[in-house]
């Protein structure tokens, strides 16, 4: 039985880069997503590797792709997960075409190179290497490419609803971590708050009710708001950011409407409903007529640093990469916020991209880190599914 393999012996670097470059060239900017062409392309690659493959259509031109390297069925499956979509390329000019997959030295440039087509391609290639090497696993290795993570995680939600995780024992997310292990991520509660007043002539403000001044009262209260939480060893404290504000229609008219958006980042143990109740209480106490709408609601999730899955990840990384890896937490959220709370599965994030490059112009991934990650994914699957 294999205890580990030297993945480099089975790597075809030209093929790996070809798949990554073609994946970057397939435009999956979200909105609108359009992930189906990429899902079909990766499905074709996995079929040629000998994996069992399913493409699930979600809506027009959108899809998930799932590949399975079958094991003996003696152990729960291991899920490798990544998303197919990317954020827009932005208005700032790029040094290289963001949809070119240009290779310069040790770097592949393009939107999604780091976040996270590189990580997903590495996971797929690892499964193909294990198949080619004839490695027998005690359980299935599942590689899932999901749609929509950058907006609403529609693909992860469908993956969950479809029962893919029913026989899974652990989840590894290939989001950019610079090949370190991230075991915790902050939650996100994004709110749209609208205050309502009464119009009047600007020369007679006492005849109206100024919705902007009402919002100012709320902002001051939010700035003084004390979260109820326990500081997390990796994520620290929660945060609250006033993101946007708009109100009024004309200089000489008392505004009767003002709209605010708020970005709240939470840590494990915090209940988002409790925060919402507190905000409603503030509105009532201040006598403000207002409406609160939830834009985004993702819980904070973590795996204890001393969990056996994390220890296994450290061991495999040390053996495969020849170095100790950092155990950290991140302020961004991933599909783990959808997959983990209902399943209670242990997870961690490990990916070859650098988080600081995500959503930036001139995004790139280092080829050396990509190859490192493939080796890690190969040997972690062997270790977990031994």
Beta strands, then each sheet from edge to edge (+ up, - down):
strand 1: 52-59
strand 2: 62-69
strand 3: 77-83
strand 4: 103-104
strand 5: 107-109
strand 6: 141-146
strand 7: 168-173
strand 8: 181-185
strand 9: 187-196
strand 10: 239-247
strand 11: 257-266
strand 12: 290-298
strand 13: 301-302
strand 14: 327-330
strand 15: 346-349
strand 16: 364-366
sheet 1: 1+ 2- 6+ 3+ 7+ 15+
sheet 2: 4+ 5- 16+
sheet 3: 13+ 8- 14-
sheet 4: 10+ 11- 9+ 12-
end
